[in-house]
């Protein structure tokens, strides 16, 4: 009889940290202690706290172990699973002030990271074995599909989704119910349901984690959408760079077919629906729904002019509904618990929860799901644990290359569609990159724009040429060759690209430049007028110097300098025995090796 379960994170983050190696070691140690019949090992999806991986949780007590290695497994088995004693050196103890601690154990929901979260889209991630259809069914899986097929009309399904207030989680924030309604109104011999699982934003991994941790919820939601709009076929467009997600989704589709939950005459209702997977090659532009459909059709991924919209003429020229992974992940719970369940969370115009991939200069990197309206400060300071190493928060980038930078003065801004739009940013698909005082905002704008330049499909001139010219201006500024006229030209070009590009990629490409220029204009001016990078990032504007009175003359800097730019002087500082060193600015390649090797911190950059 099983008395305990050991849940091991099998998401990409923990897998890359070695969680896969823990499973055979646990099996070995359990057998050695005679516990193989009493303890069950479950490989789950992402728990969210990626920074602490590999993560292991022991149930029923719920002890959360972090950064577990193969060498720790024997101790966990012998101490915790055999003798009932928590291995405190591995236990996660960053708990909320009002946390309930019983026998040394802290509930997951009482930890600082999880206390303010509300998991709807991520409800099964880290809870079930994503490769077991039976475990999904045990968590009310496919009950929503059964309900709509046996108790509801397509119109009633669309009304519930509309009344819930769910808006697209892929970036645009359009009403999901309205989108389904439009697709349902067009008559055709064939309709399609499409899931955008391409997720191209740098630093974003929300959709990947849902597919890895709860693939059946996407299968179920797409079938529900098919019933609502009158479609019998669906496609999931997923990045080939997501091998774990692809493998688990393939198994989920296969198992659903075997259980009669996909295919013909589902639940004996006469409803037919089946799914297919198409692998993307990593083109960011294929996140745009018309480019995505063009790619599914076997053509080069390029956006189409609209109208006609996909609801009228989409995949293969047929009426099509396209939502992203997170949007679909909310559907089964909305159907089972009602529209009021979802619209009771969030704000007046932004209902429910939103998943964010929290990264950058933050203590707790990982996946968070918060009710809409939660402030940026709560995410950064409470859930994320704040900026590490005593540094100050400088800005947050939301929406990836299509979004904007939010400075510290807006930390108390609620995270919702309208509030972020009002300060020049967007919710986007959910990437949330935190920056501190050591980040240069001009360099950040150049990074995101460089990504867009590489990812432009080239179909329209404003995006293909305009973004390249814009990038060249930023390169000129960061290399110390910019002029004040360049700043005016840069701003004018941003608005031209926004107003004239064919699709959302080009229309939003200038956002990182415009938002940083608006909020951090002094940094741009410093680069141009003073030829200085205030954050000390732009190499062409840096000067490395040695404080001759702090230098002890050890010569480590000179021995490690790849350019031979450091030489000994005749000066011996008071209290020191050896001559100090000096850096020749003409030879210096500004690599920073000298600064990193100086134990006395006698070298600075400015």
C-alpha positions in Angstrom: 0.0 0.0 0.0 1.4 3.4 -1.0 1.7 5.8 2.0 3.9 8.5 0.5 4.5 10.1 -2.9 7.7 11.7 -4.0 7.0 14.3 -6.7 10.0 15.1 -8.8 9.9 18.1 -11.2 10.2 17.0 -14.8 10.0 20.4 -16.5 12.7 21.6 -18.8 14.4 23.8 -16.1 14.7 21.0 -13.5 15.6 18.5 -16.1 18.5 20.6 -17.3 19.6 20.8 -13.6 19.7 17.0 -13.3 16.2 16.0 -12.0 16.0 13.1 -14.4 18.9 11.4 -12.6 17.1 11.5 -9.3 14.4 9.0 -10.3 16.7 5.9 -10.7 18.5 6.9 -7.5 15.3 7.2 -5.5 14.2 3.8 -6.9 17.6 2.3 -5.9 17.5 3.8 -2.3 13.8 2.9 -1.8 14.6 -0.7 -2.7 17.6 -0.8 -0.4 15.4 0.3 2.5 12.5 -2.0 1.6 10.2 1.0 0.8 9.5 0.3 -2.9 5.9 -0.8 -2.2 5.2 2.0 0.2 6.5 5.0 -1.7 5.5 6.1 -5.2 7.8 8.2 -7.5 6.0 10.6 -9.7 7.7 12.8 -12.4 5.5 15.9 -12.7 5.6 19.2 -14.7 7.0 22.5 -13.5 6.4 23.6 -9.9 7.3 27.2 -10.8 10.3 27.8 -8.6 12.9 27.2 -11.4 15.7 28.9 -9.5 15.6 26.2 -6.8 15.7 23.2 -9.1 15.8 20.3 -9.0 12.7 20.4 -6.9 11.3 17.4 -4.9 8.1 17.4 -2.9 7.2 14.6 -0.5 3.5 14.0 0.2 1.3 13.7 2.2 3.2 16.1 4.5 4.1 18.4 1.6 7.8 19.0 2.4 9.5 21.1 -0.3 13.1 20.1 -1.0 15.2 22.3 -3.3 18.4 21.9 -5.3 18.4 18.2 -4.7 21.3 16.2 -6.0 21.8 12.4 -6.5 24.0 12.5 -3.3 21.1 13.8 -1.3 18.6 11.1 -2.2 19.9 8.4 0.3 19.5 10.9 3.1 16.0 11.9 2.1 15.0 8.2 1.9 16.6 7.1 5.1 15.7 10.1 7.2 12.4 11.4 5.9 10.7 8.4 4.2 12.0 5.8 6.6 12.3 7.6 9.9 9.9 10.5 9.4 12.5 13.2 10.0 12.6 16.2 7.6 16.1 16.8 6.1 16.2 20.5 7.1 19.3 21.5 5.2 17.4 20.8 1.9 13.9 22.1 3.0 12.7 25.3 1.5 12.0 27.6 4.4 11.2 31.0 2.8 7.8 31.3 4.3 5.1 34.0 4.6 4.7 35.8 7.9 1.4 34.1 8.7 2.5 30.7 7.5 1.3 27.6 9.4 4.2 25.4 10.4 3.4 21.9 11.6 6.1 19.4 12.6 8.7 21.4 10.7 6.7 21.3 7.5 5.3 24.3 5.6 2.4 24.1 3.2 3.4 25.0 -0.4 0.7 27.8 -0.4 2.3 29.3 2.7 5.7 30.0 1.1 6.5 33.5 0.0 6.6 32.4 -3.6 3.2 30.8 -3.7 1.2 32.8 -1.0 -0.1 35.4 -3.4 -0.5 33.2 -6.4 -3.8 31.7 -7.8 -3.2 28.7 -10.0 -5.9 28.1 -12.7 -4.0 27.6 -15.9 -1.2 25.9 -13.9 -3.5 24.0 -11.6 -2.1 20.6 -12.5 1.5 21.5 -13.2 3.7 19.9 -10.5 0.7 18.0 -9.2 0.1 15.1 -11.6 2.1 12.9 -13.9 1.6 14.7 -17.2 2.0 11.4 -19.1 -0.8 9.7 -17.3 -4.3 10.3 -18.7 -5.7 8.5 -15.7 -4.3 11.0 -13.3 -5.7 13.9 -15.4 -9.1 12.2 -15.4 -8.8 11.8 -11.6 -8.4 15.6 -11.4 -11.8 16.1 -13.2 -10.0 15.9 -16.6 -12.4 15.6 -19.6 -15.4 16.3 -17.4 -15.8 19.7 -19.0 -15.8 18.1 -22.5 -18.3 15.6 -21.3 -20.5 18.4 -19.9 -20.5 20.5 -23.0 -21.3 17.5 -25.3 -24.1 16.1 -23.2 -25.6 19.2 -21.5 -24.8 22.3 -23.4 -25.4 23.7 -26.9 -22.5 25.4 -28.8 -24.2 28.8 -28.1 -24.3 28.1 -24.4 -20.6 27.2 -24.4 -19.7 30.4 -26.2 -21.9 32.4 -23.8 -20.1 31.0 -20.7 -16.7 31.7 -22.2 -17.8 35.3 -23.1 -19.4 35.9 -19.7 -16.2 34.7 -17.9 -14.4 37.7 -19.3 -11.5 35.6 -20.6 -9.3 37.5 -23.0 -6.6 36.1 -25.2 -3.4 35.4 -23.2 -1.1 35.5 -26.3 -0.7 39.2 -26.3 -3.6 41.1 -28.0 -6.0 40.5 -25.2 -9.1 40.1 -27.4 -12.2 38.6 -25.9 -12.0 34.8 -26.3 -15.8 34.4 -26.3 -16.2 36.9 -29.1 -13.5 35.2 -31.1 -15.3 31.9 -30.8 -18.6 33.5 -31.7 -17.2 35.0 -34.9 -15.8 31.7 -36.0 -19.1 30.0 -35.2 -21.1 32.3 -37.5 -19.4 31.4 -40.7 -20.8 28.4 -42.5 -18.3 25.9 -44.2 -17.9 22.3 -44.9 -14.8 22.3 -42.7 -13.6 24.5 -39.8 -10.4 24.4 -37.8 -9.2 25.0 -34.2 -5.6 26.1 -33.9 -3.4 26.3 -30.8 -0.4 28.7 -30.9 2.3 27.1 -28.9 5.2 28.8 -30.7 6.1 31.1 -27.8 9.0 33.0 -29.3 9.6 35.8 -26.8 13.1 35.8 -25.2 12.7 34.7 -21.6 9.2 33.3 -22.0 8.4 29.7 -21.0 4.7 29.8 -19.8 3.2 27.8 -22.7 6.1 25.3 -22.7 5.5 24.6 -19.0 1.8 24.0 -19.4 2.3 21.6 -22.3 5.0 19.8 -20.3 3.0 19.7 -17.1 -0.7 19.4 -18.2 -1.0 18.5 -21.9 -4.4 17.0 -21.6 -6.0 20.3 -20.6 -5.0 21.7 -24.0 -6.4 18.6 -25.8 -9.7 18.9 -23.9 -10.0 22.7 -24.4 -9.4 22.5 -28.1 -12.1 19.8 -28.4 -14.5 22.1 -26.5 -13.7 24.9 -28.9 -14.2 22.6 -31.8 -17.7 21.8 -30.5 -18.5 25.4 -29.9 -17.5 26.7 -33.4 -18.4 23.6 -35.4 -14.9 22.4 -36.2 -13.9 18.8 -36.5 -10.1 19.2 -36.8 -7.4 21.0 -34.9 -3.7 21.7 -35.1 -1.2 22.5 -32.3 1.7 24.6 -33.7 4.6 24.0 -31.3 8.3 24.9 -31.4 10.6 22.0 -32.3 12.9 23.3 -29.6 10.4 22.1 -27.0 11.2 18.3 -27.2 9.7 17.5 -23.8 6.5 19.4 -24.5 6.2 17.8 -28.0 6.7 14.3 -26.6 4.1 14.7 -23.8 1.6 16.3 -26.2 2.0 13.5 -28.6 1.4 10.9 -25.9 -1.6 12.9 -24.6 -3.2 12.9 -28.1 -2.5 9.2 -28.6 -4.0 8.3 -25.2 -7.0 10.5 -25.7 -7.7 8.7 -29.0 -7.4 5.3 -27.3 -9.9 6.4 -24.6 -12.4 7.7 -27.2 -11.9 11.3 -26.2 -10.6 12.3 -29.6 -11.8 10.9 -32.9 -15.3 9.9 -34.0 -18.5 9.9 -32.0 -17.0 11.3 -28.7 -19.0 10.3 -25.7 -21.5 8.7 -28.1 -22.8 12.2 -29.0 -22.0 12.1 -32.7 -19.3 14.8 -32.3 -16.1 14.2 -34.2 -12.8 15.9 -33.4 -9.2 15.1 -33.9 -5.8 16.8 -33.3 -2.5 17.1 -35.2 0.8 18.5 -34.2 2.9 20.8 -36.5 6.5 21.7 -35.5 7.7 25.2 -35.9 11.3 26.1 -36.8 11.6 28.9 -34.3 10.4 31.8 -36.4 9.2 34.6 -34.1 6.9 36.0 -36.8 4.9 32.7 -36.7 3.5 33.9 -33.3 1.3 36.1 -35.5 -1.8 34.0 -36.2 -1.9 34.4 -40.0 1.8 33.7 -40.4 1.3 30.6 -38.1 -1.4 29.3 -40.3 0.6 29.9 -43.5 3.4 27.8 -41.9 1.0 25.0 -41.0 -0.1 24.9 -44.7 3.6 24.2 -45.6 4.5 27.6 -46.8 7.0 30.2 -45.6 5.7 31.8 -42.5 4.5 35.3 -43.5 1.5 37.3 -42.3 -1.5 37.9 -44.5 -3.4 41.2 -44.9 -6.6 41.4 -42.8 -9.5 41.4 -43.6 -10.5 38.7 -44.2 -9.9 37.6 -40.6 -9.2 33.9 -39.7 -12.7 33.5 -38.3 -13.9 33.9 -42.0 -10.9 32.6 -44.0 -8.1 31.1 -42.0 -6.3 27.8 -42.2 -6.6 26.3 -45.7 -9.0 29.1 -46.5 -11.6 27.8 -43.9 -13.1 29.5 -40.8 -10.6 29.1 -38.0 -10.2 29.9 -34.3 -6.7 30.5 -33.0 -5.8 30.9 -29.3 -2.6 30.3 -27.4 -1.8 27.6 -24.9 -2.6 29.6 -21.7 -5.9 30.8 -23.1 -7.0 27.2 -23.8 -5.7 26.1 -20.4 -8.4 28.2 -18.6 -11.3 26.8 -20.6 -12.0 23.5 -18.8 -12.1 25.2 -15.4 -14.4 27.9 -16.7 -16.8 25.3 -18.1 -16.8 23.2 -14.9 -16.9 26.0 -12.4 -18.9 28.6 -14.3 -18.2 32.1 -15.7 -18.5 33.6 -12.2 -15.6 31.5 -10.9 -13.3 33.2 -13.5 -14.7 36.7 -13.6 -14.7 37.0 -9.8 -10.9 37.3 -10.1 -9.0 40.2 -11.6 -10.2 43.7 -12.4 -13.3 45.2 -14.0 -11.9 44.8 -17.6 -9.2 42.2 -17.1 -10.6 39.0 -15.6 -9.0 35.9 -14.2 -5.3 35.2 -13.7 -2.2 35.6 -15.8 0.9 33.5 -16.0 4.3 35.2 -16.1 7.8 33.9 -16.7 9.8 35.8 -14.1 13.4 36.3 -15.0 16.4 38.6 -15.0 17.7 40.3 -11.9 15.3 38.7 -9.4 15.9 36.3 -6.5 13.2 33.8 -7.4 13.2 33.2 -11.1 10.4 31.0 -12.3 6.8 30.7 -13.3 4.1 32.6 -11.4 0.3 32.9 -11.9 -1.4 35.8 -10.3 -4.8 37.4 -10.3 -5.1 40.3 -12.8 -4.7 43.5 -10.9 -1.8 42.3 -8.7 0.8 45.1 -8.7 4.2 44.9 -10.2 5.7 45.6 -6.7 3.9 42.5 -5.3 5.4 40.3 -8.1 8.9 41.7 -7.8 9.2 42.1 -4.0 6.8 39.6 -2.5 6.7 36.7 -5.0 10.0 37.3 -6.7 11.9 38.0 -3.5 13.3 41.3 -4.7 16.4 42.3 -6.6 19.5 40.3 -5.3 22.9 41.5 -4.2 21.7 44.8 -2.7 21.0 46.3 -6.1 18.1 48.7 -6.8 15.2 47.8 -9.1 15.4 49.9 -12.3 12.8 48.6 -14.7 10.7 45.6 -15.8 10.2 44.6 -19.4 6.8 43.1 -20.1 5.6 41.7 -23.4 9.1 40.8 -24.7 10.3 42.4 -27.9 6.8 43.7 -28.5 6.5 45.3 -25.0 7.9 48.1 -23.1 10.0 49.0 -20.0 8.3 49.9 -16.8 10.5 52.1 -14.5 10.6 52.0 -10.7 8.1 54.9 -10.4 5.4 52.6 -11.7 6.1 49.7 -9.4 2.6 50.0 -7.9 0.9 49.8 -11.3 -1.7 46.9 -11.4 -0.9 44.3 -14.0 -3.8 44.4 -16.4 -4.3 45.2 -20.0 -5.5 48.8 -19.6 -3.1 49.8 -16.8 0.0 48.6 -18.7 -1.1 50.2 -22.0 -1.5 53.5 -20.1 2.2 53.5 -19.2 3.4 52.4 -22.6 3.7 48.7 -22.2 1.7 45.5 -22.7 0.9 42.3 -20.9 2.0 40.4 -23.9 2.2 36.6 -23.7 3.8 36.8 -20.2 7.5 37.4 -20.2 8.6 39.6 -17.3 12.3 40.5 -17.2 13.6 42.4 -14.2 16.5 44.9 -14.5 18.6 46.5 -11.9 20.9 49.6 -11.8 23.6 47.8 -13.7 21.4 47.5 -16.9 21.8 50.1 -19.6 18.4 50.9 -21.1 19.8 51.9 -24.5 21.5 48.5 -24.6 18.3 46.8 -23.6 16.4 48.5 -26.4 19.1 47.5 -28.8 19.0 43.9 -27.7 15.2 43.5 -28.2 15.3 45.4 -31.5 18.1 43.2 -32.7 16.0 40.2 -32.0 13.1 41.7 -34.1 15.5 42.6 -36.9 16.6 38.9 -37.1 13.0 37.6 -36.9 11.4 39.9 -39.4 9.9 37.9 -42.2 10.8 40.6 -44.7 7.4 40.8 -46.4 6.8 44.5 -45.8 9.4 47.3 -46.3 8.7 49.3 -43.1 9.6 46.3 -40.9 12.3 44.7 -43.1 14.2 48.0 -43.8 12.9 50.3 -41.0 13.9 48.1 -38.1 17.4 47.6 -39.6 17.9 51.4 -40.0 16.6 51.9 -36.4 19.0 49.3 -35.1 21.9 51.1 -36.9 21.0 54.4 -35.1 21.1 52.5 -31.7 24.5 51.0 -32.7 25.7 54.5 -33.5 24.5 55.8 -30.1 26.0 53.0 -28.0 29.3 53.3 -29.8 29.6 57.0 -28.9 29.0 58.3 -32.4 25.5 59.4 -32.0 24.2 63.0 -32.3 21.2 64.8 -30.9 19.7 64.7 -34.4 20.0 60.9 -34.3 17.6 60.9 -31.4 15.0 62.9 -33.3 15.4 60.7 -36.3 15.2 57.6 -34.1 11.9 58.7 -32.6 10.4 59.6 -36.0 11.4 56.3 -37.5 9.8 54.4 -34.6 6.4 55.9 -35.3 6.7 55.4 -39.0 7.4 51.6 -38.5 4.5 51.4 -36.0 2.0 53.0 -38.4 3.0 51.3 -41.6 4.0 47.7 -40.9 1.8 44.9 -42.1 1.6 42.8 -38.9 1.9 43.1 -35.2 5.6 42.1 -35.3 6.5 45.3 -37.1 3.9 47.4 -35.5 5.2 46.7 -32.0 8.9 46.4 -32.8 9.7 50.0 -31.8 8.0 49.6 -28.4 11.2 48.8 -26.4 12.9 51.8 -28.0 10.1 54.2 -27.5 9.4 53.2 -23.9 13.0 53.4 -22.8 13.5 56.7 -24.6 10.4 58.1 -22.9 11.3 56.9 -19.4 15.1 57.0 -19.6 15.8 59.9 -21.9 18.6 61.1 -19.7 20.5 57.8 -20.5 20.2 58.3 -24.2 21.4 61.9 -23.9 24.4 60.8 -21.8 25.4 58.4 -24.5 25.1 61.1 -27.2 26.2 64.3 -25.5 28.6 63.1 -22.8 29.8 59.9 -24.6 29.2 58.0 -21.4 27.2 54.9 -20.5 25.8 55.6 -16.9 25.4 51.9 -16.3 28.9 51.0 -17.5 27.6 48.5 -20.1 28.4 49.9 -23.5 32.0 48.9 -24.1 32.9 51.6 -26.6 32.0 54.3 -24.0 33.9 52.7 -21.0 37.3 53.6 -19.5 39.0 51.3 -17.1 41.3 52.9 -14.6 43.5 51.7 -11.7 43.5 53.6 -8.4 47.2 53.8 -7.9 46.9 54.3 -4.1 44.7 51.2 -3.7 46.9 49.0 -6.0 49.2 46.7 -4.1 51.3 45.9 -7.1 50.6 42.2 -7.3 50.5 42.3 -11.1 47.6 39.8 -11.5 45.8 42.2 -13.7 48.8 42.6 -16.1 49.3 38.8 -16.2 45.7 38.2 -17.3 45.3 41.1 -19.7 44.7 39.6 -23.2 45.7 42.9 -24.9 48.9 43.6 -22.9 47.4 47.0 -22.0 48.6 47.0 -18.3 52.1 48.0 -17.3 54.0 48.7 -14.1 54.7 52.3 -13.0 57.4 53.8 -10.7 54.9 54.9 -8.2 54.7 53.1 -4.8 51.6 54.0 -2.8 52.0 54.8 0.9 52.0 51.7 3.0 52.7 49.4 0.0 56.0 47.8 -1.0 55.5 47.3 -4.7 54.9 49.7 -7.6 51.3 50.2 -8.8 50.1 49.5 -12.3 48.4 51.6 -15.0 46.1 50.8 -18.0 46.9 52.2 -21.4 43.4 53.3 -22.8 44.7 53.0 -26.4 45.5 49.3 -26.0 42.6 48.4 -23.7 39.9 46.2 -25.3 37.6 46.8 -22.4 37.0 43.1 -21.7 36.8 43.6 -17.9 39.2 40.7 -17.1 41.4 43.0 -15.0 38.5 44.2 -12.9 37.3 40.7 -12.3 40.7 39.5 -11.1 41.6 42.4 -8.9 41.1 41.2 -5.3 41.6 44.6 -3.8 38.9 46.2 -6.0 41.4 48.8 -7.2 40.1 48.8 -10.8 37.0 50.7 -11.8 35.1 51.4 -15.0 33.2 54.6 -15.9 
